[in-house]
Amino acid sequence: MLRYTEADGSLIFTVRVAPRASKSAVAGERDGALKVRVAAPPVDGAANEELVKTLAKALSVPTRAVEIVSGHSSKTKTMRVSGVELRQILHLAGVK
């Protein structure tokens, strides 16, 4: 089950990033974190930028609504997304 918290109209949750994938996409849930594959390499922030764009597109929110709170240089990151409902995140994680 995806672990998350709600604060100030935002959802905060953990993401596990897999860089250098063939294409960028959300790949469900694993060990309480949302798994996201990104096509960009983990060089000069490229994977982080692609992660933000991929989540924004998947959740139908602007990129400014998606923020990396912690883990900028790690594969495991804490994300904050504003303007999204819990059911949207759970849907991406494959939870019905």
C-alpha positions as CSV (number, residue, x, y, z in Angstrom):
1,M,0.0,0.0,0.0
2,L,1.3,3.4,-0.9
3,R,2.4,5.5,2.1
4,Y,1.3,9.1,2.0
5,T,0.5,12.1,4.1
6,E,-1.7,15.2,3.5
7,A,-0.6,18.7,4.4
8,D,-1.8,22.2,3.4
9,G,-3.8,20.9,0.4
10,S,-1.0,18.8,-0.9
11,L,-0.2,15.1,-0.9
12,I,3.3,14.0,0.1
13,F,4.5,10.5,-0.9
14,T,7.6,8.5,-1.7
15,V,8.7,7.8,-5.2
16,R,11.3,5.2,-6.3
17,V,12.9,6.4,-9.6
18,A,14.4,4.1,-12.2
19,P,16.5,6.3,-14.6
20,R,17.6,5.5,-18.1
21,A,14.4,3.6,-18.9
22,S,13.3,3.2,-22.5
23,K,10.4,5.6,-21.9
24,S,9.1,7.7,-19.0
25,A,6.1,6.2,-17.2
26,V,4.6,5.5,-13.8
27,A,5.0,1.8,-13.1
28,G,2.8,1.1,-10.1
29,E,3.7,0.7,-6.4
30,R,6.5,-1.1,-4.8
31,D,7.3,-1.3,-1.0
32,G,5.0,1.6,-0.2
33,A,6.5,3.9,-2.9
34,L,5.2,4.9,-6.3
35,K,7.6,3.5,-8.9
36,V,8.4,5.8,-11.8
37,R,10.7,5.0,-14.8
38,V,12.3,8.0,-16.5
39,A,14.1,8.0,-19.8
40,A,16.7,10.6,-18.7
41,P,20.0,9.7,-17.1
42,P,20.8,10.8,-13.5
43,V,23.1,13.5,-14.7
44,D,22.9,17.3,-14.0
45,G,19.3,17.0,-12.6
46,A,17.9,15.6,-15.9
47,A,16.2,12.6,-14.2
48,N,14.7,14.9,-11.6
49,E,13.3,17.2,-14.3
50,E,11.9,14.2,-16.2
51,L,10.4,12.8,-13.0
52,V,8.5,16.1,-12.3
53,K,7.3,16.3,-15.9
54,T,6.2,12.6,-15.9
55,L,4.2,12.9,-12.6
56,A,2.6,16.2,-13.7
57,K,1.5,14.7,-16.9
58,A,0.2,11.5,-15.3
59,L,-1.7,13.5,-12.7
60,S,-2.9,16.2,-15.1
61,V,-1.4,19.1,-13.0
62,P,1.0,21.8,-14.0
63,T,4.7,21.0,-13.4
64,R,4.8,23.8,-10.8
65,A,2.4,21.7,-8.7
66,V,5.0,18.9,-8.4
67,E,8.0,19.3,-6.1
68,I,10.8,17.1,-4.9
69,V,10.9,17.7,-1.2
70,S,13.9,15.4,-0.4
71,G,16.2,12.9,-2.1
72,H,17.4,15.0,-5.0
73,S,20.5,12.8,-5.5
74,S,18.8,9.5,-4.5
75,K,16.6,7.0,-6.3
76,T,14.1,7.3,-3.4
77,K,12.5,10.7,-3.3
78,T,9.8,12.4,-1.3
79,M,7.4,14.3,-3.5
80,R,4.8,17.0,-2.8
81,V,2.0,17.4,-5.3
82,S,-0.6,20.2,-5.0
83,G,-4.1,20.2,-6.5
84,V,-4.4,16.5,-6.7
85,E,-6.8,14.0,-5.1
86,L,-5.7,10.9,-3.2
87,R,-7.7,8.7,-5.6
88,Q,-5.5,9.9,-8.5
89,I,-2.3,8.9,-6.8
90,L,-3.8,5.6,-5.7
91,H,-4.9,4.9,-9.3
92,L,-1.4,5.5,-10.6
93,A,-0.1,3.1,-7.9
94,G,-2.6,0.4,-9.1
95,V,-4.7,0.6,-6.0
96,K,-8.4,0.5,-6.7
